[in-house]
Amino acid sequence: MTDEAVGCSRRRLLGTAGLAGAGMLGLGACGTRSAKAIVPPGIKGKVIARTGEIPVGGGKVIDKWKIVVAQPSQGTFKAFTATCTHQGCTVGSPENGVITCPCHGSEFNATDGSVKQGPAGAPLQEFTVRLQGDGIIVD
């Protein structure tokens, strides 16, 4: 086998191994819609936003926690991972019920995190939230 052929085989092997590893990492974003995002350490039970900060039909990205909080309808608050499922960019704040990734234009529904427009192929994972007074808390 020539050195060139050996190099090609090594590259192919490493590329294939890299794709397999990336596929295994990507499994966390795939699966059923009931899958919940892993709650970031230190956030559970803490107020991450106030209801008055989250407009109806809009929302806010909480950079500290990489979470996007939305109010798709009056009094209904949702929280999702702020990491786009396409290539990991941080999504923007929701507007008109849509969460948009500024990197490649993926759009997600602010009601359930589902993909409205690609290139993202998987939804944003949802956090369970509750209200305590005017505080929005991730459980």
BAPA-849807 format. One record per residue (C-alpha): residue in three letters; x, y, z. Coordinates in steps of 0.1 Angstrom, whole numbers, plus 5000, padded with zeros to 4 digits. Example, Ala and Ser with C-alpha at 12.3 -4.5 7.8 and 13.67 -1.06 7.14 Angstrom:
ALA512349555078 SER513749895071 
END
This chain:
MET500050005000 THR501450344991 ASP501950625017 GLU499250824999 ALA496750525001 VAL497550485038 GLY496950855044 CYS493650835026 SER492650535047 ARG493550705079 ARG491651025070 ARG488650815060 LEU488850615092 LEU489150925114 GLY486451105095 THR484150805099 ALA484950785136 GLY484351155140 LEU480951135123 ALA479950835144 GLY480951025176 ALA479051335164 GLY476051115158 MET476150975193 LEU476451335207 GLY473551445186 LEU471251175201 GLY470551395231 ALA468651635208 CYS466751365190 GLY463951145203 THR460451205215 ARG458851545221 SER458551455258 ALA462251475263 LYS463151755286 ALA466351955285 ILE468951895312 VAL468552165338 PRO471752365342 PRO473452315376 GLY472552575401 ILE469452705384 LYS466752475399 GLY464352665421 LYS465853005412 VAL463953295396 ILE465353325361 ALA463153605349 ARG460153815360 THR456853795342 GLY456854165334 GLU460154125314 ILE458553875290 PRO456154035265 VAL453153845251 GLY454253695218 GLY457853765226 GLY460453665251 LYS463953695264 VAL467253505262 ILE468753455296 ASP472453445287 LYS473753335321 TRP471753005318 LYS471552965280 ILE467752965283 VAL465153145262 VAL461853235280 ALA458753305260 GLN455153405266 PRO453353275236 SER449953375250 GLN448853585280 GLY449953425312 THR451553115296 PHE455353095300 LYS457652855283 ALA461452805286 PHE463652625261 THR467352575257 ALA468752875239 THR471152655219 CYS470152605183 THR469952235174 HIS471552305140 GLN475152405149 GLY474952525185 CYS474552905181 THR472553095207 VAL469153175194 GLY467653525196 SER464753655217 PRO461353545205 GLU459253785184 ASN455753725171 GLY455853375185 VAL459053275167 ILE462453205181 THR465053265153 CYS468753155152 PRO470853445138 CYS473553215124 HIS471653025097 GLY468053135100 SER466452835117 GLU463052925132 PHE461352755162 ASN457852785175 ALA457852975209 THR454852755221 ASP456552415219 GLY460052465205 SER459252275173 VAL461152365141 LYS459152595118 GLN462052645093 GLY465352465089 PRO468252405086 ALA467652285122 GLY466051945121 ALA465351895158 PRO463252105182 LEU464552315211 GLN464352115243 GLU461852245268 PHE462352315305 THR459452275330 VAL458652615345 ARG456352745373 LEU455453085385 GLN456053195421 GLY454553545424 ASP455953725394 GLY459053505392 ILE459553245365 ILE461352935380 VAL462752635362 ASP462052305380 
END
